[in-house]
C-alpha cells in the first residue's frame, strides 16, 4: 500500500513535521541495516483509538535492541507515552505505528557502537496488509526457494532491519510468480513462517504452529491467537511442521500486526481444505476483531486507550518531552 503521510513524527523526543524528518546519508542504520523496529496497530473503538498489545510490542523492541547491541536511551514507559501521543497528535482513529531505533552517523565500519542511537516514531493510516478481500476470501501462497536463516547466523527472534532482506526476497519471489505471499522453510526444510507473518495450520480442530526454534519471530499477534484459541476450547500445539502438511491441512492462516488474521486458501496452487476460509479461522477472526473493535469485551486486557494522553495534550498543551 502507498505510504500516506501523517502530520507529526516523534524524533529523539522532539516533534518534527513529516517532510522534515531526515537523517544523514552516512547513517549507520542506512549503510549497514543496524536498525530495530516494531509494527503496532491502533484500532478504532467506540471509546476512541486503542493500541493493541502496546507493552508487549515495546518489550520486544527492547529485547531486539539488546540482541543487536543497540543502546536504547529511553525507558519503556517513555516510549509507550510517546507512541500514544503520536497517535493522538496525528488525530488517527486507527493507524499503524512504527517505532524505529537505529545507529546514527559517526562511524563507517561494521562496529557502529560509537554511533549515537536515533529513535523515531511515525504513524500512518493503513488498511488490510494483504488486501481488504483477503480477510474473508483468503490468499494464495507459495513455498519460497529462499530459506529462513539458520541458527547462529541471524537472530530470528529480533526485528532487525538488515535481516528483513530475507523477507523481501521471499515476498518478491512470490509476487513475481503470481502469489500474494511466500512461505519460508527453515534450514532443515521444515515450515518456518511467511515473509512477514507467523503461520497456523488446522487439523481435526487442533491448531498447529511452528516453535520459536524454527527460525520464526515470536509474533505478538501469534501469541494473542494462541491465547484466544485456548480460551475458546481449541487445542494449540507448537510443533515441527513438515512441508507436506501445508497441502493436507484443513485450514491455514497467517497472523501478524500487518496481516492480522488472514486465511490462506492455497499453497503452491493446491487448495487448503475446501479452498476457502474455514470455520475455525472465521471463529478466531470474529473474536479477535470483536475485541479490537470494542464490539466484545477486552477480556485479555490487550488494548491501551489513547484518550488518556489526548486529555493530557488538551489540558496542558505540551509535548511528551516538555517542549
C-alpha positions as CSV (number, residue, x, y, z in Angstrom):
1,X,0.0,0.0,0.0
2,X,1.2,3.5,-0.7
3,X,2.5,5.5,2.2
4,X,0.2,8.1,3.5
5,X,1.9,10.9,5.3
6,X,0.8,12.0,8.8
7,X,1.5,15.4,10.3
8,X,4.0,14.7,13.0
9,X,6.9,12.4,13.7
10,X,8.5,11.9,17.1
11,X,12.3,12.0,16.7
12,X,14.6,11.8,19.7
13,X,12.0,13.4,21.9
14,X,11.1,16.3,19.5
15,X,8.1,16.8,17.3
16,X,9.1,17.1,13.6
17,X,6.8,17.7,10.6
18,X,6.6,14.7,8.4
19,X,8.6,16.2,5.5
20,X,11.3,17.5,7.8
21,X,12.2,14.1,9.4
22,X,15.6,13.4,7.8
23,X,18.8,11.7,8.6
24,X,22.3,11.9,7.0
25,X,23.2,9.6,4.2
26,X,26.2,8.3,6.3
27,X,23.8,7.0,8.9
28,X,25.0,3.6,10.1
29,X,21.5,2.1,10.0
30,X,21.1,3.1,6.4
31,X,24.5,1.8,5.4
32,X,24.6,-1.5,7.4
33,X,21.0,-2.2,8.4
34,X,21.7,-1.6,12.1
35,X,18.1,-0.8,13.0
36,X,15.4,-2.4,15.1
37,X,11.7,-1.7,14.7
38,X,8.2,-2.7,15.7
39,X,4.9,-2.7,13.9
40,X,1.9,-1.9,16.1
41,X,-1.8,-1.3,15.3
42,X,-4.2,1.1,16.9
43,X,-7.8,0.2,16.3
44,X,-10.9,2.4,16.2
45,X,-13.3,1.6,19.1
46,X,-16.5,3.4,20.4
47,X,-14.3,5.0,23.1
48,X,-11.7,6.2,20.6
49,X,-8.5,4.7,19.2
50,X,-6.8,1.9,21.3
51,X,-3.4,0.3,20.8
52,X,-3.2,-3.4,20.6
53,X,-0.6,-5.0,23.0
54,X,1.4,-1.9,23.4
55,X,3.6,-3.0,26.3
56,X,4.3,-6.4,24.7
57,X,5.5,-4.7,21.5
58,X,7.7,-2.3,23.5
59,X,9.2,-5.1,25.4
60,X,10.1,-6.9,22.2
61,X,11.6,-3.7,20.8
62,X,13.9,-3.6,23.9
63,X,14.7,-7.3,23.5
64,X,15.6,-6.7,19.9
65,X,17.9,-3.8,20.8
66,X,19.6,-6.0,23.5
67,X,20.2,-8.7,20.9
68,X,21.5,-6.2,18.4
69,X,23.7,-4.4,21.0
70,X,22.0,-1.1,20.3
71,X,21.6,1.1,23.4
72,X,18.1,2.5,23.7
73,X,18.2,5.8,25.7
74,X,14.6,5.8,26.7
75,X,12.5,3.7,29.2
76,X,9.6,1.6,28.0
77,X,7.2,4.0,29.8
78,X,8.6,6.9,27.9
79,X,8.3,5.2,24.5
80,X,4.8,4.0,25.3
81,X,3.8,7.5,26.2
82,X,5.4,8.9,23.0
83,X,3.6,6.3,20.8
84,X,0.2,7.2,22.3
85,X,0.9,10.8,21.9
86,X,1.9,10.4,18.3
87,X,-1.4,8.7,17.5
88,X,-3.2,11.5,19.3
89,X,-1.3,14.3,17.7
90,X,-1.9,12.9,14.3
91,X,-5.6,12.6,15.1
92,X,-5.9,9.0,14.0
93,X,-8.9,6.8,14.7
94,X,-7.0,3.7,13.6
95,X,-3.4,3.5,12.3
96,X,-0.2,1.6,12.1
97,X,2.6,2.7,14.5
98,X,6.2,2.3,13.6
99,X,8.8,2.8,16.4
100,X,12.3,2.7,14.8
101,X,15.6,2.6,16.6
102,X,18.8,2.9,14.6
103,X,22.5,3.7,14.8
104,X,23.1,7.3,13.6
105,X,26.1,8.9,11.8
106,X,29.6,8.8,13.3
107,X,31.3,5.6,12.1
108,X,31.9,4.0,8.7
109,X,32.6,0.4,9.5
110,X,30.8,-2.7,10.8
111,X,31.1,-1.9,14.5
112,X,28.7,1.0,14.9
113,X,28.5,1.1,18.7
114,X,30.1,4.5,18.8
115,X,27.3,6.0,16.8
116,X,24.5,7.8,18.6
117,X,21.2,6.0,18.8
118,X,18.3,7.6,16.9
119,X,14.7,6.9,17.9
120,X,11.8,7.7,15.6
121,X,8.0,7.0,15.9
122,X,5.8,7.6,13.0
123,X,2.2,6.7,12.3
124,X,0.2,6.1,9.1
125,X,-3.3,5.3,8.0
126,X,-3.1,1.6,6.9
127,X,-5.8,-0.9,5.9
128,X,-5.5,-4.6,5.4
129,X,-1.9,-5.5,4.5
130,X,-2.8,-8.4,2.2
131,X,-5.9,-6.7,0.8
132,X,-9.4,-6.0,2.2
133,X,-10.9,-9.0,0.5
134,X,-8.2,-11.3,1.8
135,X,-9.7,-11.3,5.3
136,X,-12.7,-13.3,4.0
137,X,-11.6,-14.8,0.8
138,X,-8.0,-15.8,1.8
139,X,-4.8,-15.5,-0.2
140,X,-2.7,-17.7,-2.4
141,X,0.8,-18.6,-1.1
142,X,3.9,-20.4,-2.4
143,X,6.8,-22.1,-0.6
144,X,9.8,-20.0,-1.4
145,X,13.1,-21.1,-2.7
146,X,14.6,-18.8,-0.1
147,X,15.2,-20.4,3.3
148,X,14.9,-18.6,6.7
149,X,18.2,-18.0,8.5
150,X,20.0,-20.9,10.2
151,X,20.8,-20.8,13.9
152,X,23.9,-18.7,14.8
153,X,23.7,-16.8,11.5
154,X,21.0,-14.1,12.3
155,X,18.7,-13.9,15.3
156,X,15.2,-14.6,14.0
157,X,13.6,-13.6,17.3
158,X,14.7,-10.0,16.8
159,X,13.1,-7.5,14.4
160,X,16.4,-6.2,13.0
161,X,16.1,-4.1,9.8
162,X,19.0,-5.6,7.9
163,X,17.8,-9.2,8.1
164,X,14.5,-8.3,6.6
165,X,16.2,-8.6,3.2
166,X,15.4,-12.3,3.6
167,X,11.7,-11.4,3.9
168,X,11.9,-9.1,1.0
169,X,13.3,-11.8,-1.3
170,X,10.6,-14.2,-0.2
171,X,7.8,-11.7,-0.9
172,X,9.2,-10.5,-4.2
173,X,9.6,-14.1,-5.5
174,X,6.0,-14.9,-4.6
175,X,4.6,-11.8,-6.3
176,X,6.8,-12.4,-9.4
177,X,5.2,-15.9,-9.6
178,X,1.6,-14.7,-9.2
179,X,1.1,-15.3,-5.5
180,X,0.1,-13.0,-2.7
181,X,2.8,-14.1,-0.3
182,X,5.6,-16.6,0.2
183,X,6.3,-19.2,3.0
184,X,9.9,-19.7,4.1
185,X,11.2,-23.0,5.3
186,X,14.0,-23.3,7.9
187,X,17.5,-24.6,7.3
188,X,16.2,-28.1,7.9
189,X,13.4,-27.9,5.4
190,X,10.6,-27.5,8.0
191,X,8.0,-24.8,7.8
192,X,9.0,-21.6,9.5
193,X,6.7,-18.6,8.6
194,X,5.5,-16.3,6.0
195,X,7.7,-13.4,4.8
196,X,6.2,-11.1,7.4
197,X,3.7,-13.4,9.2
198,X,3.5,-16.3,11.5
199,X,1.6,-19.3,10.3
200,X,-1.1,-21.6,11.8
201,X,-2.5,-24.9,10.4
202,X,-5.7,-26.7,11.5
203,X,-6.0,-30.5,11.5
204,X,-9.1,-32.1,13.1
205,X,-9.9,-29.0,15.1
206,X,-6.4,-28.8,16.5
207,X,-4.2,-25.7,15.8
208,X,-0.5,-26.2,14.9
209,X,2.2,-23.5,14.7
210,X,6.0,-23.8,14.4
211,X,8.0,-23.3,17.5
212,X,10.5,-20.5,18.1
213,X,13.3,-22.8,17.2
214,X,12.0,-23.0,13.6
215,X,13.6,-19.6,12.8
216,X,10.5,-17.6,13.4
217,X,9.7,-14.2,15.0
218,X,7.9,-14.5,18.3
219,X,4.8,-12.8,17.0
220,X,2.6,-10.7,19.3
221,X,-0.5,-11.5,17.2
222,X,0.6,-15.1,17.2
223,X,0.6,-15.0,21.0
224,X,-2.8,-13.4,21.0
225,X,-4.3,-16.0,18.7
226,X,-2.9,-18.9,20.8
227,X,-4.4,-17.3,24.0
228,X,-7.7,-16.7,22.2
229,X,-7.9,-20.2,20.7
230,X,-7.2,-21.9,24.0
231,X,-9.8,-19.7,25.8
232,X,-12.3,-20.9,23.2
233,X,-11.5,-24.6,23.9
234,X,-9.2,-25.3,21.0
235,X,-6.0,-27.2,21.5
236,X,-2.9,-25.4,20.3
237,X,0.4,-27.2,19.6
238,X,3.8,-25.7,18.9
239,X,5.3,-28.5,16.8
240,X,7.7,-29.0,13.9
241,X,5.7,-28.8,10.6
242,X,6.8,-30.6,7.5
243,X,6.1,-29.1,4.1
244,X,3.5,-31.6,3.1
245,X,1.3,-30.6,6.0
246,X,0.7,-27.4,4.1
247,X,-1.0,-29.3,1.4
248,X,-3.1,-31.5,3.7
249,X,-4.3,-29.1,6.3
250,X,-8.0,-28.5,6.9
251,X,-7.4,-24.7,7.3
252,X,-4.5,-22.4,7.3
253,X,-4.0,-18.7,8.2
254,X,-1.3,-16.1,8.7
255,X,-1.0,-13.9,11.8
256,X,0.8,-10.6,12.3
257,X,0.3,-7.0,13.1
258,X,0.0,-6.2,9.4
259,X,-1.7,-9.4,8.3
260,X,-3.9,-9.6,11.5
261,X,-5.6,-13.0,10.9
262,X,-5.6,-13.7,7.1
263,X,-6.7,-17.1,5.7
264,X,-4.5,-19.0,3.3
265,X,-6.7,-20.6,0.6
266,X,-4.0,-22.3,-1.4
267,X,-0.3,-23.2,-1.2
268,X,1.7,-23.9,-4.4
269,X,-1.7,-23.8,-6.2
270,X,-3.0,-26.7,-4.1
271,X,-6.3,-25.7,-2.3
272,X,-6.1,-25.7,1.5
273,X,-9.1,-27.7,2.7
274,X,-12.1,-26.5,0.7
275,X,-10.1,-23.7,-0.8
276,X,-12.0,-21.1,1.3
277,X,-11.8,-19.7,4.8
278,X,-12.5,-22.4,7.3
279,X,-14.9,-22.3,10.3
280,X,-12.1,-22.1,13.0
281,X,-10.3,-19.3,11.2
282,X,-13.6,-17.4,10.9
283,X,-14.4,-18.0,14.6
284,X,-11.0,-16.7,15.7
285,X,-11.4,-13.7,13.4
286,X,-14.8,-12.9,14.8
287,X,-13.4,-12.9,18.3
288,X,-10.2,-11.1,17.5
289,X,-11.8,-8.3,15.5
290,X,-14.7,-8.2,18.0
291,X,-12.2,-7.4,20.8
292,X,-10.1,-4.9,18.8
293,X,-13.2,-3.0,17.5
294,X,-14.7,-2.8,21.0
295,X,-17.7,-4.9,20.0
296,X,-16.6,-7.6,22.5
297,X,-15.1,-7.0,26.0
298,X,-11.3,-6.8,26.2
299,X,-11.1,-9.8,28.5
300,X,-7.4,-10.2,28.0
301,X,-6.5,-6.5,28.6
302,X,-4.9,-6.2,25.1
303,X,-6.0,-2.6,24.4
304,X,-4.4,0.6,25.7
305,X,-6.8,3.6,25.0
306,X,-5.3,6.7,23.5
307,X,-7.9,9.0,25.1
308,X,-5.9,9.4,28.4
309,X,-2.9,11.0,26.6
310,X,-5.3,13.1,24.5
311,X,-6.7,14.6,27.7
312,X,-3.2,15.5,28.8
313,X,-2.4,17.1,25.5
314,X,-5.6,19.2,25.5
315,X,-5.2,20.1,29.2
316,X,-1.6,21.3,29.4
317,X,-0.8,21.8,25.7
318,X,2.7,20.4,25.7
319,X,4.6,17.5,24.2
320,X,5.9,14.4,25.8
321,X,9.4,16.0,26.2
322,X,8.1,19.2,27.6
323,X,8.8,21.2,24.5
